[in-house]
Amino acid sequence: MSFTPKIAIIGAGPGGLTLATLLQRNQIPYTIYELESGPDARNQGGTLDLHQNSGQLALREAGLIEEFRDKARPEGEALKIVSPEGEVLWNENSHGGPDRPAESADRPEIDRVVLRDILLNSLNPDSICWNKKLQRIEPGADNTHDLYFADNCVEKSFDIVVGADGAWSKVRPLLTDEKPYYCGISAIELWALDVETRYPWLSEYVGAGSCFMFDEGRALFSQRNGNGSIRSYACVRQGEGWAQDCGIDWTKPETARRELVERYFGDCAEDLKRVILESRDELILRALYVLPIGITWPSHPGVTLLGDAAHLMTVFAGVGVNVAMHDALDLANAIVAWKKSGARRSGLADAIKGYETRMLERGEENAQHSWKNMGMSFSKGGGEKMVEMLKGFGVRG
Ligand SMILES: Cc1cc2nc3c(=O)[nH]c(=O)nc-3n(C[C@H](O)[C@H](O)[C@H](O)COP(=O)(O)OP(=O)(O)OC[C@H]3O[C@@H](n4cnc5c(N)ncnc54)[C@H](O)[C@@H]3O)c2cc1C
């Protein structure tokens, strides 16, 4: 007799929501548990580029690719690279947009909040439990698992629990003792809102997409978002406690930005300093963490991970969301194939094990790539190296 597994997805990030929409499309029931109080609870921040063979592939399988294309910003792919002295080394804004070979073309940007809405709107709202912060997971009866939440509620007897709960996953400790560690880089996230009206210089300088500066021990990343804002990350290679110990009072953003510029970007071109000084609307401190590259664990029947929960990597290759969505697609495919082949309870563990083999390989490959990119981004002449790399790929700047 075929068996319908009781599935819990922990986390309504891009990975968890992608899995949910793919399961729903295949009439496989699930419940998402998300710690936030609702879809608008927090600034979902930032813009993401979705790649053809991962993020976009998952959306295509979910029947959401047309909606994505309607809402994405292909012009946001334009890349500008500037040296610390202000020399423009590369600019895809100047000749009507990016000109890339097929394998690196078609990576339109979409705001994280817009992507989340596309995915959320595709789901049955009754399948999402908001305000449910998982605290721990424990083995339950008959090879199932029970979920313990911060509100003291316990949900019992899940046949599959998927930890899609990001960097600080509460599901991961059941599978491995590995924990995220500080990658050596701290980022000051700075927002400028309504740039066309309020910061026209910044708007013109950054261009239609991204504007990057790389140097030894520091970097500046600026990206246009769809809602008329520009988000910049001023990044420094410093110790884990730097933001707290450096003596800058971050509660006074105006003086904090000035001190940040004087101490860490003082010898940079005036334009680059101006990017930091003009991004006045929000300041968020972010120490960046990663899981060990090549992390793995013995497969544990009934519990698995995807996305950042499984293989948190540095953000410097801009692939995290794509990898999370690709994981979700692979896991959904594994569960659907298991269902189509008779849905016998005994075969479920093997289906998940097969998914984990592919997912962990993909995680390792992308984590290596992103670690290498971090090295290049925070090295002297990083901009020139990036330009050489782009030319090697056949991109025209
Ligand atoms: C500063 C920064 C910039 C980035 N820029 C890019 C980029 O340009 N391109 C790119 O591809 N990637 C980027 N990334 C990486 C990307 O954000 C992640 O890889 C991606 O969001 C992973 O998706 P996910 O669904 O696995 O996890 P998440 O997006 O982290 O989602 C996890 C979800 O689980 C919920 N949750 C967490 N704990 C619990 C709990 N205990 N109980 C219930 N729910 C819980 C969270 O609230 C969240 O909704 C960036 C990351 C950072 C930090």
The ligand as an SDF file (V2000), in Angstrom:
LIG
                    3D

 53 58  0  0  0  0  0  0  0  0999 V2000
   24.9280   39.8140    3.3320 C   0  0  0  0  0  0  0  0  0  0  0  0
   24.5460   38.7010    2.4300 C   0  0  0  0  0  0  0  0  0  0  0  0
   24.4520   38.9090    1.0580 C   0  0  0  0  0  0  0  0  0  0  0  0
   24.1160   37.8470    0.2010 C   0  0  0  0  0  0  0  0  0  0  0  0
   24.0410   38.0670   -1.1410 N   0  0  0  0  0  0  0  0  0  0  0  0
   23.7250   37.0260   -1.9640 C   0  0  0  0  0  0  0  0  0  0  0  0
   23.6190   37.2030   -3.3780 C   0  0  0  0  0  0  0  0  0  0  0  0
   23.8050   38.2880   -3.9170 O   0  0  0  0  0  0  0  0  0  0  0  0
   23.3080   36.1280   -4.1600 N   0  0  0  0  0  0  0  0  0  0  0  0
   23.0920   34.8810   -3.6050 C   0  0  0  0  0  0  0  0  0  0  0  0
   22.8090   33.9220   -4.3510 O   0  0  0  0  0  0  0  0  0  0  0  0
   23.1700   34.6920   -2.2890 N   0  0  0  0  0  0  0  0  0  0  0  0
   23.4730   35.7180   -1.4560 C   0  0  0  0  0  0  0  0  0  0  0  0
   23.5610   35.5280   -0.1180 N   0  0  0  0  0  0  0  0  0  0  0  0
   23.3490   34.1750    0.3950 C   0  0  0  0  0  0  0  0  0  0  0  0
   21.8710   33.8610    0.4690 C   0  0  0  0  0  0  0  0  0  0  0  0
   21.2170   34.8510    1.2090 O   0  0  0  0  0  0  0  0  0  0  0  0
   21.6470   32.5030    1.1200 C   0  0  0  0  0  0  0  0  0  0  0  0
   22.5110   31.5460    0.5690 O   0  0  0  0  0  0  0  0  0  0  0  0
   20.2030   32.0560    0.9200 C   0  0  0  0  0  0  0  0  0  0  0  0
   19.3090   32.9750    1.4940 O   0  0  0  0  0  0  0  0  0  0  0  0
   20.0080   30.6740    1.5240 C   0  0  0  0  0  0  0  0  0  0  0  0
   18.6420   30.3460    1.4680 O   0  0  0  0  0  0  0  0  0  0  0  0
   18.0390   29.3400    2.5370 P   0  0  0  0  0  0  0  0  0  0  0  0
   16.6020   29.2150    2.1900 O   0  0  0  0  0  0  0  0  0  0  0  0
   18.8810   28.1230    2.6180 O   0  0  0  0  0  0  0  0  0  0  0  0
   18.2290   30.0590    3.9590 O   0  0  0  0  0  0  0  0  0  0  0  0
   17.7110   31.4670    4.4860 P   0  0  0  0  0  0  0  0  0  0  0  0
   17.5270   32.4380    3.4010 O   0  0  0  0  0  0  0  0  0  0  0  0
   18.6500   31.8390    5.5990 O   0  0  0  0  0  0  0  0  0  0  0  0
   16.2780   31.1490    5.0920 O   0  0  0  0  0  0  0  0  0  0  0  0
   16.1490   30.4560    6.3200 C   0  0  0  0  0  0  0  0  0  0  0  0
   14.7390   30.6880    6.8650 C   0  0  0  0  0  0  0  0  0  0  0  0
   14.5860   29.9060    8.0460 O   0  0  0  0  0  0  0  0  0  0  0  0
   14.0460   30.6970    9.0850 C   0  0  0  0  0  0  0  0  0  0  0  0
   14.5410   30.1450   10.3450 N   0  0  0  0  0  0  0  0  0  0  0  0
   15.7940   30.2230   10.8520 C   0  0  0  0  0  0  0  0  0  0  0  0
   15.8700   29.5780   12.0220 N   0  0  0  0  0  0  0  0  0  0  0  0
   14.6320   29.0660   12.2670 C   0  0  0  0  0  0  0  0  0  0  0  0
   14.0860   28.3070   13.3300 C   0  0  0  0  0  0  0  0  0  0  0  0
   14.8390   27.9380   14.3930 N   0  0  0  0  0  0  0  0  0  0  0  0
   12.7840   27.9470   13.2910 N   0  0  0  0  0  0  0  0  0  0  0  0
   12.0130   28.3170   12.2090 C   0  0  0  0  0  0  0  0  0  0  0  0
   12.4750   29.0480   11.1720 N   0  0  0  0  0  0  0  0  0  0  0  0
   13.7810   29.4190   11.1890 C   0  0  0  0  0  0  0  0  0  0  0  0
   14.5550   32.1010    8.7930 C   0  0  0  0  0  0  0  0  0  0  0  0
   13.7550   33.1000    9.3980 O   0  0  0  0  0  0  0  0  0  0  0  0
   14.4820   32.1310    7.2630 C   0  0  0  0  0  0  0  0  0  0  0  0
   13.2140   32.5410    6.8140 O   0  0  0  0  0  0  0  0  0  0  0  0
   23.8690   36.5680    0.7450 C   0  0  0  0  0  0  0  0  0  0  0  0
   23.9350   36.3630    2.1260 C   0  0  0  0  0  0  0  0  0  0  0  0
   24.2730   37.4180    2.9630 C   0  0  0  0  0  0  0  0  0  0  0  0
   24.3740   37.1720    4.4570 C   0  0  0  0  0  0  0  0  0  0  0  0
  1  2  1  0
  2  3  1  0
  2 52  2  0
  3  4  2  0
  4  5  1  0
  4 50  1  0
  5  6  2  0
  6  7  1  0
  6 13  1  0
  7  8  2  0
  7  9  1  0
  9 10  1  0
 10 11  2  0
 10 12  1  0
 12 13  2  0
 13 14  1  0
 14 15  1  0
 14 50  1  0
 15 16  1  0
 16 17  1  0
 16 18  1  0
 18 19  1  0
 18 20  1  0
 20 21  1  0
 20 22  1  0
 22 23  1  0
 23 24  1  0
 24 25  2  0
 24 26  1  0
 24 27  1  0
 27 28  1  0
 28 29  2  0
 28 30  1  0
 28 31  1  0
 31 32  1  0
 32 33  1  0
 33 34  1  0
 33 48  1  0
 34 35  1  0
 35 36  1  0
 35 46  1  0
 36 37  1  0
 36 45  1  0
 37 38  2  0
 38 39  1  0
 39 40  1  0
 39 45  2  0
 40 41  1  0
 40 42  2  0
 42 43  1  0
 43 44  2  0
 44 45  1  0
 46 47  1  0
 46 48  1  0
 48 49  1  0
 50 51  2  0
 51 52  1  0
 52 53  1  0
M  END
$$$$
